[in-house]
Amino acid sequence: MVTPLSLRVFEAEARVYRRTWRGSVVSSFLNPVLYMFAMGVGLGSLVDANIPGGVEGVPYLTFLAPGILVATAMNTGASEGAWKVMGGVVWAKTWHARLASPIGIEGLVLGHIFWSAARVFMVSVIFAAVIAAFRVAPLFESLLAVGPAVLVGAAMVSATTAFTVRLKEISGLPMFFRFVVLPMFLFSGAFFPISQLPNWLQPVALITPVYHGVELARAIVIGTSPAVAWWVSVLYLAAWIVGFGVLCVKPLRKKLTP
Amino acid sequence: MDALIRATGLTKKFDDLVAVDGIDFAVAEGESFGFLGPNGAGKTSTMKMIGATSPVSDGELSVLGLDPTRDGPTLRSRLGVVPQENNLDEELSVHDNLMMYGRYFDMARAEIRDRIAELLDFVQLTEKKDAKIQALSGGMKRRVVIARGLINEPDLFILDEPTTGLDPQARHVLWDRLYRLKQQGVTLIITTHYMDEAEQLCDRLVVMDKGRIVAEGSPLALIDEYAPGEVVELRFPVGILETLNSQIEDLAPRTEVLADRALIYTDNAELTISAVTSSGLEPATVLARRSTLEDVFLRLTGRSLVE
């Protein structure tokens, strides 16, 4: 019962998205274009002029591209996890309405994570296409890097949802974005290798999903060899998705069916 | 009695708060059954337990022969629910809201499309099919929620305060629709704190207060038992009423002095009004009316329904 009905949740989200997809596609396209310009033309030329041989053997923009692809996927996942849940549970209360149907909490959570991962997929595919269009990396490898990006995005959907459903005050969300999501975006190896971080901070970067996703994506796009075996990173991200997904169930049940 | 719902000692607790305190009731097929009571009486908690969206804390509850705790999804697939809050997707059209909801019940799209046409005709919103929810009036939204609740042709239709917050005209439109459903033999469960709504729609009702059932019967039987006859309502200029307690109590065996007015229960309103006049009282307004469920509630609990 859980699985087929979670597909109905997915379908409902797709129906909602159908109304706003144009704007969403435009911003999903503009975002990487802006990054490619700012980082490539601006910062990239500065870095490349000062580091002969490039970062990890490649021009800065090539080093950076798989990194922000994954970091952006993380951001998308966090937004879906936060605002979609606030809307469904607190604002429009559409999730309450769903639970008056045969859909149960598990189906609701599964459908939500599944749909949000699909959103991350869309954003990431467009990102990868822009990377290829700027000739930063070949199209095929860029598209392959969407795989780890989606894993990271889904991991963040689960984690952010598990956080949001435990919130008593909405003011917790801006704090979450400022003190968890933004640092993760900046310091998990997307913009520079984590070896640049102070020693004590490196293990912290190591436990973020972004770090593992970035390492995987970079291995695919520029052929670097990650410090952690690829399957360990994949399993680690999968554990985030499942583990935090499970942690969503109990507080949601308490909130929606007290 | 062949009961669609049977509750014995039904209890709902939230930590230390007892919201529903061991109530017993049974609802027969085709019946229109009401829960009347003020906010916080435990009506909504009872509805949610019946609708299998809130676990039973104690006691027994059987709905359509199913156990809401064990058979939640199966039971919910056979219920229609109109919750207190509309919780529609405001940015989607009427059609999309209904289509989406039908899909939650795993119905085929073509089947839902037919059902939508039928239901929009029933709630008189056919021309609003493609309108966004946010463009509709409160009464129209409520009618969409009623159509949504009926999408799966439920065996039992649960309405939690269906007309709270609507203007009188919109309420009458809704009552008319619900009355038709009742005539079609749909079993209705309605909570309300409006006595006129309970009188219009319910064959039988229970009066709830502080988690308990304080009376049960048809609206007329309840009025006959607890507040027979007529009521004379007296209003006085601000500040005067409190000083008149004893004078008012002398007018009839049963009187109630409320914050804003005094009620005198009587068999003959005309005689009572002349008694008021000859006693030297000078009320600002005098109103004679027949007793309502509001008076029943006042009699049973000493408080008004809508505070």
Contacts between the chains, C-beta under 8 A, distances in Angstrom:
chain1	res1	chain2	res2	distance
A	1	B	73	5.6
A	4	B	106	6.9
A	5	B	73	7.9
A	5	B	104	7.2
A	5	B	106	7.0
A	8	B	103	5.0
A	8	B	104	5.3
A	8	B	106	6.8
A	9	B	104	8.0
A	11	B	100	7.8
A	11	B	103	5.9
A	12	B	100	4.7
A	12	B	103	6.8
A	12	B	104	7.3
A	15	B	92	7.1
A	15	B	96	5.9
A	15	B	99	7.4
A	15	B	100	5.6
A	16	B	89	6.4
A	16	B	91	7.3
A	16	B	92	6.5
A	19	B	91	6.2
A	19	B	92	6.7
A	92	B	87	6.5
A	92	B	88	7.8
A	92	B	89	6.5
A	92	B	90	6.3
A	93	B	85	5.9
A	93	B	87	4.0
A	94	B	87	5.8
A	94	B	88	7.7
A	94	B	89	5.5
A	96	B	53	7.9
A	96	B	83	6.8
A	96	B	85	7.6
A	96	B	87	5.3
A	97	B	83	7.2
A	97	B	87	4.3
A	97	B	88	7.5
A	97	B	101	7.3
A	97	B	148	7.9
A	98	B	104	6.1
A	99	B	53	5.5
A	100	B	51	6.2
A	100	B	53	5.9
A	100	B	76	6.4
A	100	B	79	7.5
A	100	B	81	4.3
A	100	B	83	6.8
A	101	B	76	6.0
A	101	B	77	7.4
A	101	B	101	6.9
A	101	B	104	3.7
A	101	B	105	5.8
A	102	B	73	4.2
A	102	B	74	7.4
A	102	B	76	5.1
A	102	B	77	4.3
A	102	B	104	6.9
A	102	B	105	6.4
A	102	B	106	7.3
A	103	B	73	7.7
A	103	B	104	5.5
A	104	B	72	6.7
A	104	B	73	5.9
A	256	B	53	7.6
A	257	B	48	7.6
A	257	B	53	4.9
A	257	B	54	5.5
A	257	B	55	7.1
A	258	B	14	6.7
A	258	B	54	6.0
